[in-house]
Amino acid sequence: MKAIQIVKPGNEPELREVDKPTPGPGQVLLKVSAAGACHSDDFVLNMPAHGFPYSLPMTLGHEGVGVVAETGTGVDNVSEGTAVAVYGPWGCGVCHFCSRGMENYCSRAAELSITPPGLGVDGAMAEYMLVDDPRHLVPIGDLDPVRTAPLTDPGLTPYHAIKASLPKLVGGTTAVVIGAGGLGHVAIQLLRHLTPSRIIALDVTEDKLSFAKEVGAHEAVLSNDDAVDNVRAITGKDGATAVFDFVGFQPTLDIAIGVVGTMGDVVIVGLGDGAATAKVGMFTQPYEVSVRAPYWGSRSELMEVLELARDGVLDVSVEKFALDDGLDAYRKLAANDLRGRAVVVPG
């Protein structure tokens, strides 16, 4: 079968012929319908060779949707032919967090060398994919697999990030979204549906700002040296109640810290190398500012996101690529030349 794999750190991925996997005991084989390309993939592709944490070659793709093609012995709770989404942050299944469906925070994952598909073990950028346990599969019914694949990360991740701030995002408040790309444009839609807050979107180009307003932002501000003043001109002295940074580099974190108001939340979602800690402390920020860095989301939250999609709340912007053209998806991702999410379709 064909698969897009990382073969050497620091190099482009490669489209290769590999053996079709066979499910072992407790495993499920999926015929992949769609797989999303993510900035996390680009992050892994550009890791230095020294100390690279994963065995290579490795098939990319942690955003997968497919149809159950075959099950291993002992699997009797999923049926062949069922369309499913893959819950990506795999854990041990039994620790304090996993037992509550929060495998994204598994306390034993590092100890047991458990990693997500495409981020440690072979993922969904292939014709077939092995899933370690049927608990990591969520039926999607008649949802479009191409638009559903991104919901497993750029849908689930912002949903999880936003949920903790919902009690604060009441009438008269402001939510700021920094980065209107793959995750950010979904966050804007979620905030528009789940809260009455005014939404201010920030990005680096007028095209991205126009896109942000198309998907529901009330205001759009260029992310530049004047961003803090321009956002503050909109929010007034109260500042923002919640700031969701989907970039995570130092300039955007400085903006987030600069616009947050009293009792506000700064939520760092992006994988950039910035840090907010040096900017937070008594007499340096409004009172009771909280800074957190959530990771992915729980299985039950993925189910909730799929229900929101089924209700027509989410309209993920996708650019579709055939598997044979999947390397172009990663080139466009690296060049930041995508409007929304790249989705690779094997069939």
Order of alpha helices (4+ residues) and beta strands (2+ residues): beta-beta-beta-alpha-beta-beta-beta-beta-beta-alpha-alpha-beta-alpha-beta-alpha-beta-alpha-beta-alpha-beta-beta-alpha-beta-alpha-beta
